Amino acid sequence: MNHHVENLIGPDAACQMLGVNQHSLLRGINDGIVPAYSIGGAVRFRPSELHHPALSGLDEHYRAKDEHFAA
């Protein structure tokens, strides 16, 4: 059995990887868009799961959503 061990990353690295701010990252987690894991009270991410095309443009998604509801 071949198990690939992947280092988990924190929120700052996830934001940098996705090109989003922390607010959008947290909204994405709460909305079930961004896969995250709670380990010992800390939120961690698998970099391989953050390369999904659905996660690109997360900031723009929430900005458009906020503008829609503000109108």
N, C-alpha and C positions, 0 to 999 in steps of 0.2 A: 504494500500500500504506500503510495507516494503522497505525503501531506506537504502542501506548500504553506509555509509560515509567512504571514504578511504582517508587517509592522503597522499598527494602528497609529493614526495621527489625531491631533487635537483640533479644536475649532479654528484656531488661527491658520494652521496649515491647510485645513479644508477650505476656508474662505479664499486663501491665496490660490489654491488649486482650481477652485471654481470661478474665481474672479468676481466674488460677491462680497457684500458687507455682512457683518454678523447678524444684523436684523433679518436680512433675507435668508441667511442660513437657518436661523431659528424658526422662521416661518415655514421654511421648507421641511424642516424636521416635524414640526407640529402638524403640517398638512399631509404628512406621509410621503412627501416627494423625495426627500433626502434620507437615505438609510443611515441610521446612527445607532450606536450601542452605548448603554450606560454601564460603566465598569467602575465599581467602587465610588459611585457618585459623580464620576467624570464622564463627559460625553466624548466618545471616540468614533473614528470613521475608518473604513477600509478604503484606501486610495483606489483600488481596482473598481469599487462600486461607484466612485465619484466620476468615472469617465463615461457615464451614460449620457447619450445625446439629449435626453429629456431634462438634464440638469443645466444645459447651456442656456444662458439668457434668463437665469432665475431672477436677477435684479430687475430686468425689464418686465418680466411677468408680473411681479408684485407692484412695480410702479404703475403699470397699465391698470391693474386691478384696483389700486388705490384711487387713481384718477377717475375710473369708471364710477366708483361708489361715492366720490366726492361731488360728482356732477349732479 
